[in-house]
Amino acid sequence: MNLRTLFLMLLSILVLMGCKEEVLPKPRAFLRLEYPEAKKEILQTDHFKFQYNQMAQIKAKNTQSLTLDYPGMKGTIFINYKPVAGNLVKLLGDAQKFSYEHVVKADAIEPKVFENRTDRVYGMFYAVSGDAASQAQFYVTDSTKHFVTGSLYFYAKPNYDSIFPAAVYLQNDILTIMETLRWKD
């Protein structure tokens, strides 16, 4: 037996012994984080009121602008009020344009129509997926006097896999804000 034959036999044995199991790639997974059930409280501004999650820290910039800060999740919901004074078409256009500015980095933007005829609250909610700067946008109006916009941002580099659980939790808080919002006339 020559050296080359011996080498090929050893190599064959090693290859056959090393291939006992089929190697399968691990499935993709999301970080599992659980957050407490939201405890609601009412926030009243000069123009509207709504229920919000008590976990949020309220920071008012002025009578037209406030933030709901979630330091444990490193996220913030920004809320802005504008009066409607014959400029509804412009306000709607600006809000919709702002929501779709994230399309460059987003994997998808899913719009949902919101309508509460009883309390005259109409609007849109945009759920954003992917590594976009904002994970949600919304606006609501009564079409005659009031217009509110809001957006969700995380103060961390957008990595959708990492922020997904917090994004879903805060998107639900935004939906609660929209559902419970009532105008002051």
N, C-alpha and C positions, 0 to 999 in steps of 0.2 A: 504494500500500500504506500503510495507516495504521499507527500505532504499536502499536495493540492486536494486529493481525494479525502484525506482525513479532515481537512479544513471545511470542505463542503458538507461532509457528514455531520460535523459538530454544529455548523451553522444551521443545517436543516433541523437538527434535534432541538436547538434553541428556539427556532422559529415555531416549530410545532408545539413545544412546551409553553411558549409565551402566549399562545392564542387560545387559551381555555375559554374565556368569556368574550362575548361580543360587547364592545364598548359603545355605550349610548350617550349622546349629549344630554346634559341636564336641562330640564324645561325652564323657560323664563319664569321668574317669580317676582311678586311685588312685596315690598316691605310690609309686614303686618303690624299695624299700629291700631290701637283701639282708643277711642276718645270717649269721655263721659257723655251721657245723654244730656242734651242741651236743656238748661233751665232758663226759662224765658222771663223777660222783664220788659216793660213798656218804656220806650224812649220818646219823649215829646220834643219837637222842635217848634219854631215859629210857624211853620207851614204844614207840617204833617206829623204823624206819630206812627210807630210800628213796634213790633216785638223783636227783641234781639236776644242773643245768647249771653247770659251773665258772665261767661268766660271772657268775653271781649272787654277791653278797656276802651272807654269812649274818650276821644280827643276831639274837641270842637275847635276848628280854626276860626270860624266866624258863623254868623247866622245862616250862611249859604253852603257851608262845607263842614263835614265831620268825617272822622275815621273810627272804625272799629278795629282795634289792634288786638291780635292774638299772639302774644309773645312766645308762648309755648310751642306754637306751630310756625313761628317766624312768618306770619302772614297778616295782611291788612286789607280790610274792605274800605275803599274810599267812596264816600257818598257826597254828591253835589246837587244843590237845588238851584233851579233857574225859573223865574216867572215867565209865563207865556204871555206875550204881548204882541200878537199878530205875527210871531216868528216861529210858529210850531213846525212848519215845513223845514226850516233851517235847523232847528233843534233836533228833529228826527234824523235829518240827513247827517248832521255832525255825529250823533250817537251811533248811527249805523256804520258810518265811515270809520270811526274810532274802533269799533268792535272788529272790523275786518282788517285793520292795520296789522294784526297779529298773524295773518294768514301766511306770511313768509316763513315763520318758524313753526307754526301750528301744523299738526297732523290732520286735524279736523276742527271745524267750528260748527256746533250744532245749535241752530236757533230754535227757540220754543216761544210761541205766542202766549202771552198772559192776558187774561181778561176777567175782570170782576165788575160786571155791570151794576150790581147793587150799590157798590161804593165808588163807582166811576174811576176805577184804576185799570189802565190799559198799558200794555208794554211788551217788551221782548226780553228774553233771557238767552244769553249766548254761552254755552259750555264749550270751553276750549281745551283740546287735548294736544299733547306734544310739548316740546320744549319752548313754548311761547312765554313772553314776559308776564302776561296776565292769563289766569286760568278761567276767568269768568268775567262777563260784562253784562250789564242790564240797564234798562231804562223803563220808567213808568210815568204816565201822565194822565190828567183828566181831560186833556185836549183843549181846555179853555183858559186855565189859570196857572196850573202847576206842572213842572217837569223835573224829574229826579233821575240822575244817572249814577251808576255805581260800577266799580271794578274791583277785582280781587288781584292782589299782587303778593308775592312772597319775597322777602328780603334775603334771598339766597339765589345762587346761580340756578336758572331754570333747568332742572333735571326731572323730567316727568315721572320716571320710575320712583324717585325718592319722595316727591311731593304729592304723589297721587292720593294717598289716604287723606292727607290734610286738605287737598283740593276738593275732594268729594264732600268732606265734612263741611267745609266753608261754603261750597256751592249750595248745600242744603240750608245753611243759615241765610244765604241770599234769597233763596226761594221763600223762606219763612218771612223775611222782610217784605218781599213783594206781596205775599198773600195776606199779611196783616196790616199793610200800609193803609192809612186813612188820612184824608185831607182835612185841614182846618180851614174853614171858610169864614 
